[in-house]
């Protein structure tokens, strides 16, 4: 994750949500709706906060995210909150969210 204060101002949750929904394959759109994607985005934000990746002013320094750890965190929370998501569904949402971030220059491939 490569972010600074200006990048976080560019990241728009509504635009991210639209981007992700548009990116999902047709065969999953009947079970992954706007509410489900928003849930995953909220859990991602919780993960970043818990790990200290975002400070109190919603700024972030360049850092590497353990994608497997974040994936497991989302899966654990979805099971706990009884959100009907398969492992593949979570990965599709994460991939689309990453693509959105890359389109803004917030994320970069390592």
N, C-alpha and C positions, 0 to 999 in steps of 0.2 A: 504494500500500500504506500503510495507516494502522495502525501497530502500536505497542504499548508492552509492557512486561514482562507485565502482566496478560493482554493479548490472546494472547501467545505461550503462556501457561499454558493458555488456553482451547482453542487449536488442538490437536486430538487427531488424530494420524496415522491411528489405527484408524477413528475416526469420519469423517475426511476420505475415507479409502479406501471405506468403506461408502456414503457420500453420493455419491461419484463413480460407483461401480459402479451404484448405483440410478438415477442420472441418465442413464446412457448409453442411447441408443436400442437397441431390441431387435435391430436388424439388425447391430449391431457387437459385441454381447455374446459372440458365438461366437469372436471373434478378439482382443478386449481383455479379458483376465482380471485377476485380483487382482495377480498378479506383474507384469504389464505396467504397471498403474496405479501400483504401488509404485515401479517403476523410474522412472517419470516424476516422481513426488513426490520421489524421492531426487535426481534431476537438477535439479529446481527448487531444492531446498535447496542443492545444490552451486553453482548459479548465484548464489543470494543470498549465499552465503559468499564466492564469488570476487569479487563486486562490492562486498563490504563492507557489505551491507545488514543483516547480522546480526553482532553483536559476540560476543566470547568468552563472555559470560554468556547467550547466546541471547536477547538483547533487540534491539529494532530501533527506529529513529526513523522518523517519517513521511517517506516518500520516494515519488517517482514511479518506476515500473518501466517500462522500455522493453519493451513486450510483444513487439514484433517481434524484438528482440535475444534475449529469453528463448526465444521460439519457435525461432529459428535455433540457439540453443545446444542446445536439446533435440533438434532434428532432427539436428544434427551428431553429438551423442553417441549417439543411437539408431542412426545409420548406422555409426558407428565400432564400437559394441558389437553390431552385427548384430541389433538388436531390430526385429522385424517390425511397424512402425507406419507408416501412411500419414500424409501431412500433415494430412488431415482427422481422423484418429484423435487425433493430438497436439492439434489444436485443440479437439476434443470434450472431452478430458481437462482441458485448460487452462480451458475455459469452466466445466466442472463444479467444478473446484478453486476458481475465482474465486467461483462461486455459494456454495460452502461457506464461504469466507472472508467473503463479504458477509453470510451468515446469522449469523455471529458478530460482525459489526461490525469485522472486521479490515481488510477492503478496502472502498473506496468508489469509486463512479464518478467519473471526472474530467470 
